[in-house]
């Protein structure tokens, strides 16, 4: 028998009950990676192969709930694998670890509005609402970038000292 083709989809699970239950699969144009949710829009953003971000309708009352609304192309060519959402600026930050590209996306217009090219190894971008800056680990160089979101420019970087190959981070904005 021929092997079945892998379905490129984003799975939705209902986690408000125990145990969680499968909701649906949303077909995508290519393999999914990172996810960010903009609850107030409501939309989801999924980084995908080919250097793009798929925008998903998440309003349960919308006629087109759980469908792809748009695909936003970044300047990356291989993939977008990690994303973070800044609700104050309606911005999505998309990192392409393979190419070292960080892209700034206006989610109201579904448009990439700028990017910075660093080095391969970028991981999970995180916007900090306390200081209005973006933080981005670099797994290959073992450091953390601090980025000015307006200029999309590195303002500081810290060598992490211990070889830990950071792949993600969390921010507690109440304590900055």
C-alpha positions as CSV (number, residue, x, y, z in Angstrom):
1,X,0.0,0.0,0.0
2,X,1.3,3.5,-0.7
3,X,2.2,5.6,2.3
4,X,-0.4,8.2,3.2
5,X,0.7,11.8,2.8
6,X,1.3,13.7,6.0
7,X,-1.4,16.2,6.7
8,X,0.0,19.7,7.2
9,X,-2.4,21.1,9.8
10,X,-2.7,22.9,13.1
11,X,-4.7,20.9,15.7
12,X,-7.2,22.7,18.0
13,X,-7.8,21.1,21.5
14,X,-10.4,22.1,24.0
15,X,-8.5,22.3,27.3
16,X,-11.3,23.9,29.5
17,X,-12.5,20.4,30.5
18,X,-10.7,17.4,31.8
19,X,-9.5,15.5,30.0
20,X,-8.8,17.9,27.1
21,X,-10.6,16.9,23.9
22,X,-9.7,17.2,20.2
23,X,-11.6,20.0,18.4
24,X,-10.5,20.1,14.8
25,X,-7.5,20.3,12.4
26,X,-6.9,23.4,10.4
27,X,-5.2,22.6,7.1
28,X,-2.1,24.8,6.4
29,X,0.0,25.5,3.4
30,X,3.1,24.0,5.0
31,X,4.4,22.5,8.3
32,X,3.4,24.5,11.4
33,X,5.9,25.6,14.0
34,X,5.3,28.3,16.7
35,X,1.9,29.7,17.8
36,X,0.8,33.0,19.3
37,X,-2.8,34.1,20.1
38,X,-4.3,37.6,20.0
39,X,-7.4,37.0,22.1
40,X,-8.8,40.5,21.6
41,X,-8.9,40.2,17.8
42,X,-9.4,37.0,18.1
43,X,-6.8,35.4,15.8
44,X,-4.1,32.9,16.0
45,X,-0.7,33.2,14.3
46,X,1.3,30.1,13.2
47,X,4.8,30.2,11.9
48,X,5.2,27.9,8.9
49,X,7.8,26.6,6.5
50,X,8.6,28.8,3.6
51,X,9.2,31.8,5.8
52,X,5.6,32.7,6.4
53,X,3.0,33.2,9.1
54,X,-0.6,31.8,8.8
55,X,-3.3,33.9,10.3
56,X,-6.2,31.8,11.7
57,X,-9.7,32.9,12.6
58,X,-10.3,32.1,16.3
59,X,-13.6,33.8,16.9
60,X,-16.0,30.9,17.8
61,X,-18.9,33.1,16.6
62,X,-17.4,33.9,13.2
63,X,-18.7,32.1,10.2
64,X,-15.1,31.2,9.2
65,X,-13.8,30.0,12.6
66,X,-10.8,27.7,12.4
67,X,-9.8,28.7,8.9
68,X,-6.7,30.4,7.5
69,X,-7.5,34.1,6.8
70,X,-4.2,35.1,5.4
71,X,-0.6,34.0,4.9
72,X,2.0,36.7,5.6
73,X,5.3,36.3,3.9
74,X,8.4,37.4,5.7
75,X,11.9,38.0,4.3
76,X,12.9,34.5,5.5
77,X,12.9,31.7,3.0
78,X,13.1,28.5,5.0
79,X,10.7,28.9,7.9
80,X,9.2,30.9,10.7
81,X,9.4,28.7,13.7
82,X,8.7,30.9,16.8
83,X,6.4,33.8,17.2
84,X,5.2,36.2,20.0
85,X,2.4,38.8,20.1
86,X,2.6,42.4,21.4
87,X,-1.0,43.4,22.1
88,X,-0.1,47.1,22.8
89,X,1.2,47.6,19.4
90,X,-0.8,44.9,17.5
91,X,2.6,43.5,16.4
92,X,3.7,39.9,15.8
93,X,7.3,39.1,16.2
94,X,8.4,36.1,14.0
95,X,11.8,34.5,14.3
96,X,13.5,32.3,11.7
97,X,16.1,30.3,13.5
98,X,17.6,28.8,10.3
99,X,18.3,32.2,8.7
100,X,18.6,34.5,11.7
101,X,15.8,36.7,10.6
102,X,13.5,38.5,13.1
103,X,10.4,40.0,11.4
104,X,8.0,42.7,12.7
105,X,4.4,42.1,11.5
106,X,1.4,44.5,11.7
107,X,-1.4,42.1,12.5
108,X,-4.1,44.7,11.7
109,X,-2.9,45.0,8.1
110,X,-1.5,41.4,7.9
111,X,1.8,42.9,6.6
112,X,5.5,42.4,7.4
113,X,6.7,45.9,8.1
114,X,10.4,45.4,8.9
115,X,13.0,42.9,9.9
116,X,16.5,42.5,11.4
117,X,19.0,40.0,10.1
118,X,21.1,38.6,12.9
119,X,22.7,35.1,12.8
120,X,21.2,31.6,12.6
121,X,20.2,30.3,16.0
122,X,17.4,32.7,17.0
123,X,14.8,31.2,19.2
124,X,11.6,32.4,21.0
125,X,11.1,36.2,20.8
126,X,9.4,37.7,23.9
127,X,7.9,41.2,24.2
128,X,8.1,42.7,27.7
129,X,5.2,45.1,28.4
130,X,7.0,46.4,31.5
131,X,9.9,48.0,29.6
132,X,8.4,47.9,26.0
133,X,11.4,46.0,24.7
134,X,11.8,42.6,22.9
135,X,14.1,39.8,24.1
136,X,15.4,37.1,21.9
137,X,17.7,34.2,22.8
138,X,20.3,33.0,20.4
139,X,20.9,29.2,20.8
140,X,24.1,29.1,18.7
141,X,25.9,32.1,20.2
142,X,24.5,31.3,23.8
143,X,23.3,34.9,24.4
144,X,20.3,37.0,24.9
145,X,19.5,40.0,22.7
146,X,17.5,43.1,23.9
147,X,15.8,44.7,20.9
148,X,14.2,48.1,20.5
149,X,10.9,47.2,18.7
150,X,10.6,50.6,17.0
151,X,13.9,50.5,15.3
152,X,14.2,46.6,15.2
153,X,17.7,47.1,16.4
154,X,19.8,45.3,19.1
155,X,20.3,47.7,22.0
156,X,22.1,45.2,24.3
157,X,23.2,41.6,24.4
158,X,24.3,39.4,27.2
159,X,26.5,36.4,27.0
160,X,24.8,33.8,29.2
161,X,28.1,32.5,30.5
162,X,27.0,28.9,31.1
163,X,26.7,26.9,27.9
164,X,23.0,26.3,28.0
165,X,21.9,26.8,24.4
166,X,18.7,28.8,25.2
167,X,15.7,27.9,23.2
168,X,13.0,29.9,25.0
169,X,12.2,32.2,27.8
170,X,9.4,33.7,29.9
171,X,8.9,37.2,31.2
172,X,7.1,38.2,34.4
173,X,6.2,41.8,33.5
174,X,4.9,42.7,37.0
175,X,8.5,42.3,38.4
176,X,10.2,43.4,35.2
